[in-house]
């Protein structure tokens, strides 16, 4: 079986990172031969080249739809591709056009990571209900739900949860990197978030929650707040934090490799408005960091309130702040949540689980 993975994204987003993870996981399966098609100037192309992966590129310019369509057709014919696996909605347009010019037995699969609403319009219904799409792979049941009014045939939908290398995070220790960088006292507790600084992640609510935590802190130690990530709202968020009198308590680190910083968090506070199901939750679980989160998207599918973490309604700063302080003030509760969450991620969201799920899925498509 030959599989062509296609993305039109030049940055390295979560969906493309997971696609490449699956590519590497299935390389040992001799009956599967995988290829990747991505923009010539993309981060993924550089990674593929460095790793000697089997990949092709196309030029993403003003003729990007035409260029991608032609590339798909050429590769499918030359390599006798059985499955075209599309990893973003923009590439889907090219994929649907390309399949008009290749063998009828070539199957098309779409992966969907985010639960952003799809407008109930004719073109969207036509596009996502196209008979050429055999399956739509969703990262959570919440992502499946966005197709409710778009796709009549729900049998096309399947959820395959993402995964991480749990052991890699488990063995990381707290190096106090953030404490040293920002000159925190040794007894300082850190409440952190890892997110792109976009509207979807709603860091404004993180800031509002931080202010309430600071005001209501009844513990015997200081609490500081860290946001790891970058994005278009950074300047405005810094200004917003300053207006909340948090300039000495809340710090934006910019983009960082998080695997060494996450173990330093005492609580992971997620305040997103929409989510498919972010990998950062799995990473926090594996690092044994308790999570307090909004009920965005598929998050309630892995956070059971009071058992594997705490949940609050979107923008509910009152509940979010109370739950964070509750964890910091109750060591037994904290330990119980960390234990339950670690067991869940180890059992259901380790890489070996995802490897089996995707292998079985591809075999079922054939």
C-alpha positions as CSV (number, residue, x, y, z in Angstrom):
1,X,0.0,0.0,0.0
2,X,1.3,3.4,-0.9
3,X,0.2,6.5,1.0
4,X,0.8,10.2,-0.1
5,X,0.5,12.6,2.8
6,X,-0.2,16.2,1.7
7,X,0.0,19.5,3.5
8,X,-0.1,23.1,2.2
9,X,1.2,24.6,5.5
10,X,4.6,26.3,5.5
11,X,4.9,26.6,9.3
12,X,5.1,23.5,11.5
13,X,1.7,23.3,13.2
14,X,0.5,20.6,15.5
15,X,-1.3,18.7,12.7
16,X,1.8,18.5,10.5
17,X,3.9,17.6,13.4
18,X,1.6,14.7,14.2
19,X,1.4,13.7,10.6
20,X,5.2,13.4,10.5
21,X,5.1,11.5,13.8
22,X,2.8,8.9,12.3
23,X,5.0,8.8,9.2
24,X,8.0,7.8,11.4
25,X,6.0,5.4,13.5
26,X,4.8,3.4,10.4
27,X,8.2,3.4,8.6
28,X,8.9,0.0,10.0
29,X,5.8,-1.5,8.4
30,X,7.2,-3.0,5.2
31,X,3.7,-3.3,3.6
32,X,3.2,0.4,3.8
33,X,5.2,2.9,1.7
34,X,4.7,6.5,2.6
35,X,5.4,9.8,0.9
36,X,5.0,13.4,1.9
37,X,4.1,16.4,-0.3
38,X,4.6,19.9,1.2
39,X,5.5,23.4,0.1
40,X,9.1,23.8,-1.0
41,X,9.9,26.5,1.6
42,X,8.1,24.8,4.5
43,X,9.6,23.8,7.8
44,X,8.5,20.3,7.2
45,X,10.4,20.1,3.9
46,X,13.6,21.0,5.8
47,X,12.9,18.4,8.4
48,X,12.2,15.7,5.7
49,X,15.4,16.6,4.0
50,X,17.4,16.4,7.2
51,X,15.9,13.0,8.0
52,X,16.2,11.6,4.5
53,X,12.4,11.1,4.4
54,X,10.7,10.3,1.1
55,X,9.2,13.6,0.2
56,X,8.2,15.9,-2.7
57,X,7.7,19.7,-2.8
58,X,5.7,22.2,-4.8
59,X,5.9,25.9,-5.2
60,X,3.4,27.8,-3.0
61,X,3.0,31.0,-5.0
62,X,0.0,32.7,-6.7
63,X,-0.5,29.5,-8.7
64,X,-0.4,27.4,-5.6
65,X,-3.7,25.5,-6.3
66,X,-2.6,24.6,-9.8
67,X,0.9,23.7,-8.7
68,X,-0.3,21.4,-5.9
69,X,-2.9,19.8,-8.1
70,X,-0.3,19.0,-10.8
71,X,2.1,17.7,-8.2
72,X,-0.5,15.3,-6.8
73,X,-1.4,13.9,-10.2
74,X,2.2,13.4,-11.2
75,X,3.1,11.6,-7.9
76,X,0.0,9.5,-7.9
77,X,0.7,8.2,-11.5
78,X,4.4,7.8,-11.1
79,X,4.3,6.0,-7.7
80,X,0.9,4.2,-8.1
81,X,-0.5,5.8,-4.9
82,X,-3.3,4.0,-3.2
83,X,-4.3,6.5,-0.6
84,X,-4.1,10.3,-0.8
85,X,-4.1,11.6,2.8
86,X,-4.9,15.3,3.0
87,X,-3.9,17.1,6.3
88,X,-5.5,20.6,5.9
89,X,-8.6,22.0,4.3
90,X,-6.7,24.2,1.8
91,X,-5.0,21.1,0.3
92,X,-8.3,19.4,0.1
93,X,-9.3,21.5,-2.9
94,X,-6.3,20.4,-4.9
95,X,-6.8,16.8,-3.8
96,X,-10.4,16.7,-5.0
97,X,-9.4,18.2,-8.4
98,X,-6.4,15.9,-8.8
99,X,-8.4,12.7,-8.2
100,X,-10.3,13.4,-11.4
101,X,-7.1,12.6,-13.3
102,X,-5.8,9.5,-11.4
103,X,-7.0,5.9,-11.0
104,X,-10.5,5.5,-9.7
105,X,-9.2,3.1,-7.1
106,X,-7.2,5.8,-5.4
107,X,-8.8,6.7,-2.0
108,X,-8.9,10.1,-0.4
109,X,-8.7,10.7,3.4
110,X,-8.9,14.0,5.2
111,X,-7.6,14.7,8.6
112,X,-9.2,17.4,10.8
113,X,-7.5,18.7,13.9
114,X,-9.5,21.8,15.0
115,X,-13.1,22.1,16.0
116,X,-13.7,25.5,14.4
117,X,-17.2,25.7,13.1
118,X,-17.8,25.0,9.4
119,X,-20.3,27.4,7.9
120,X,-23.4,25.6,6.7
121,X,-23.1,26.7,3.1
122,X,-23.6,24.7,-0.2
123,X,-19.9,24.8,-1.1
124,X,-18.8,23.5,2.2
125,X,-21.4,20.7,2.2
126,X,-20.3,19.8,-1.4
127,X,-16.6,19.9,-0.5
128,X,-16.7,17.8,2.7
129,X,-19.4,15.5,1.5
130,X,-17.6,14.8,-1.8
131,X,-17.9,11.1,-2.8
132,X,-14.2,10.9,-3.3
133,X,-13.6,11.4,0.5
134,X,-13.7,7.9,1.9
135,X,-12.9,8.9,5.6
136,X,-12.4,12.0,7.7
137,X,-10.0,11.4,10.6
138,X,-10.8,13.6,13.6
139,X,-8.6,14.2,16.5
140,X,-11.5,14.1,19.0
141,X,-15.3,13.5,19.1
142,X,-15.7,17.3,19.4
143,X,-14.1,17.7,15.9
144,X,-16.5,15.0,14.6
145,X,-19.4,17.2,15.9
146,X,-18.5,20.1,13.6
147,X,-19.6,18.0,10.6
148,X,-23.0,17.4,12.0
149,X,-24.9,19.6,9.5
150,X,-22.3,19.3,6.8
151,X,-22.0,15.5,6.2
152,X,-25.1,13.3,6.0
153,X,-23.2,10.1,6.1
154,X,-21.6,10.0,9.6
155,X,-20.0,6.6,8.8
156,X,-17.3,8.6,7.0
157,X,-16.1,10.1,10.3
158,X,-13.6,8.4,12.6
159,X,-11.8,9.6,15.7
160,X,-8.1,8.7,16.1
161,X,-6.7,10.4,19.1
162,X,-3.2,12.0,18.9
163,X,-0.4,10.7,21.1
164,X,3.0,11.6,22.5
165,X,6.2,9.8,23.6
166,X,5.1,9.5,27.3
167,X,8.4,8.1,28.5
168,X,10.3,11.1,27.0
169,X,8.3,13.5,29.2
170,X,8.2,11.3,32.2
171,X,12.0,11.2,32.5
172,X,12.5,15.0,32.3
173,X,13.2,16.6,35.7
174,X,12.7,20.1,36.9
175,X,15.9,22.1,36.1
176,X,14.6,25.4,37.6
177,X,15.3,27.2,34.3
178,X,12.4,29.6,34.6
179,X,13.2,30.3,38.2
180,X,16.8,31.3,37.3
181,X,15.8,33.2,34.2
182,X,13.2,35.4,35.9
183,X,14.9,35.4,39.3
184,X,12.0,33.7,41.2
185,X,12.5,32.8,44.8
186,X,13.0,29.0,45.4
187,X,9.5,28.7,47.0
188,X,7.7,30.4,44.0
189,X,4.9,28.4,42.4
190,X,4.4,28.6,38.6
191,X,1.1,28.6,36.8
192,X,1.8,28.3,33.1
193,X,0.3,27.9,29.7
194,X,1.9,26.9,26.4
195,X,0.0,28.4,23.4
196,X,0.2,30.4,20.3
197,X,-0.8,34.0,21.1
198,X,-4.0,34.0,19.0
199,X,-7.7,34.7,19.7
200,X,-8.3,30.9,19.8
201,X,-6.1,30.5,22.9
202,X,-7.7,33.4,24.8
203,X,-4.7,34.4,26.8
204,X,-6.8,37.4,27.9
205,X,-8.7,35.0,30.1
206,X,-5.5,33.6,31.4
207,X,-4.4,37.1,32.4
208,X,-7.8,37.8,34.1
209,X,-7.5,34.5,35.9
210,X,-4.0,35.2,37.0
211,X,-5.2,38.5,38.6
212,X,-7.8,36.7,40.6
213,X,-5.3,34.0,41.7
214,X,-2.9,36.7,42.8
215,X,-5.7,38.6,44.7
216,X,-7.0,35.5,46.4
217,X,-3.7,33.7,47.1
218,X,-4.0,32.4,50.6
219,X,-0.9,30.2,50.4
220,X,2.4,30.8,52.1
221,X,4.4,31.3,48.9
222,X,4.4,33.6,45.9
223,X,2.7,32.6,42.6
224,X,4.1,33.6,39.2
225,X,2.6,33.1,35.7
226,X,4.3,32.0,32.6
227,X,3.1,32.0,29.0
228,X,5.3,30.1,26.5
229,X,4.6,30.8,22.9
230,X,4.5,33.6,20.3
231,X,1.9,35.1,18.0
232,X,0.3,38.2,16.6
233,X,-1.3,39.3,19.9
234,X,1.9,39.4,21.9
235,X,2.2,43.2,22.2
236,X,-1.5,43.6,23.0
237,X,-1.3,40.9,25.6
238,X,1.7,42.4,27.3
239,X,-0.2,45.7,27.4
240,X,-3.2,44.0,28.9
241,X,-1.2,42.3,31.6
242,X,0.4,45.6,32.5
243,X,-3.1,47.2,32.8
244,X,-4.0,44.4,35.2
245,X,-0.9,45.3,37.3
246,X,0.7,42.0,36.5
247,X,3.9,43.3,34.9
248,X,6.0,41.8,37.8
249,X,4.0,38.6,38.0
250,X,3.2,37.4,34.5
251,X,5.9,36.7,31.9
252,X,5.9,35.9,28.2
253,X,8.9,33.8,27.2
254,X,8.3,33.7,23.4
255,X,8.6,30.5,21.5
256,X,10.7,27.9,23.4
257,X,11.3,24.1,23.4
258,X,8.8,23.2,26.2
259,X,9.9,19.7,27.2
260,X,12.5,21.1,29.6
261,X,10.3,23.9,30.9
262,X,7.1,22.0,31.5
263,X,8.3,20.1,34.6
264,X,8.7,23.4,36.3
265,X,5.0,24.2,36.2
266,X,3.0,23.6,39.3
267,X,-0.3,23.9,37.5
268,X,-1.0,24.0,33.7
269,X,-3.8,26.5,33.1
270,X,-5.4,26.3,29.7
271,X,-8.0,29.0,28.7
272,X,-8.8,28.3,25.1
273,X,-12.0,29.1,23.4
274,X,-11.8,26.4,20.7
275,X,-9.6,23.3,20.5
276,X,-9.5,19.9,18.8
277,X,-7.6,18.3,21.6
278,X,-4.2,19.9,22.2
279,X,-1.1,17.8,22.7
280,X,0.0,20.1,25.5
281,X,-2.6,18.4,27.8
282,X,-1.0,15.0,27.1
283,X,2.4,16.5,27.7
284,X,1.3,17.9,31.0
285,X,-0.2,14.6,32.0
286,X,3.0,12.8,31.1
287,X,5.0,15.4,33.1
288,X,2.7,14.9,36.1
289,X,1.6,18.5,36.0
290,X,-2.1,19.0,37.1
291,X,-4.3,20.7,34.5
292,X,-7.0,23.2,34.9
293,X,-8.8,24.0,31.7
294,X,-11.8,25.4,29.9
295,X,-14.2,23.0,28.3
296,X,-13.1,23.9,24.8
297,X,-13.6,21.3,22.1
298,X,-12.4,17.8,22.9
299,X,-10.7,18.7,26.2
300,X,-13.5,17.1,28.3
301,X,-12.8,13.8,26.5
302,X,-9.6,13.4,28.5
303,X,-10.1,15.7,31.5
304,X,-12.6,14.2,33.8
305,X,-13.5,17.0,36.3
306,X,-12.0,16.4,39.7
307,X,-10.3,13.1,38.6
308,X,-7.8,13.8,35.8
309,X,-7.9,17.6,36.1
310,X,-10.4,20.4,36.5
311,X,-12.8,22.0,34.0
312,X,-14.5,25.3,33.8
313,X,-16.8,27.0,31.3
314,X,-15.1,29.2,28.6
315,X,-14.0,32.6,30.1
316,X,-15.1,31.5,33.6
317,X,-12.2,33.1,35.5
318,X,-13.9,32.6,38.9
319,X,-13.9,28.8,38.6
320,X,-10.5,28.6,36.9
321,X,-8.8,30.7,39.6
322,X,-10.5,28.7,42.4
323,X,-9.4,25.4,40.9
324,X,-5.8,26.5,40.5
325,X,-5.7,27.6,44.2
326,X,-7.4,24.4,45.3
327,X,-4.7,22.3,43.7
328,X,-1.9,24.5,45.2
329,X,-3.4,24.4,48.6
330,X,-4.2,20.6,48.7
331,X,-1.2,18.3,48.1
332,X,-3.3,15.1,48.4
333,X,-5.7,16.4,45.7
334,X,-2.8,17.4,43.5
335,X,-1.2,14.0,43.8
336,X,-4.4,12.1,43.1
337,X,-5.1,14.2,39.9
338,X,-1.5,13.7,38.7
339,X,-1.7,9.9,39.2
340,X,-5.0,9.5,37.4
341,X,-3.9,11.8,34.5
342,X,-0.6,9.9,34.0
343,X,-2.4,6.6,34.0
344,X,-4.8,7.9,31.3
345,X,-2.1,9.3,29.0
346,X,0.1,6.2,29.4
347,X,-2.7,3.8,28.6
348,X,-4.5,5.7,25.8
349,X,-2.2,8.3,24.3
350,X,1.3,6.8,24.1
351,X,2.9,6.5,20.6
352,X,2.5,2.7,20.5
353,X,-1.3,3.2,20.8
354,X,-1.4,5.7,17.9
355,X,0.9,3.5,15.8
356,X,-1.5,0.6,16.1
357,X,-4.6,2.8,15.5
358,X,-3.2,4.3,12.3
359,X,-1.9,1.0,11.0
360,X,-5.3,-0.7,11.5
361,X,-7.0,2.3,9.9
362,X,-4.9,2.3,6.8
363,X,-5.4,-1.5,6.4
364,X,-9.1,-1.1,6.7
365,X,-9.2,1.6,4.0
366,X,-7.4,-0.8,1.6
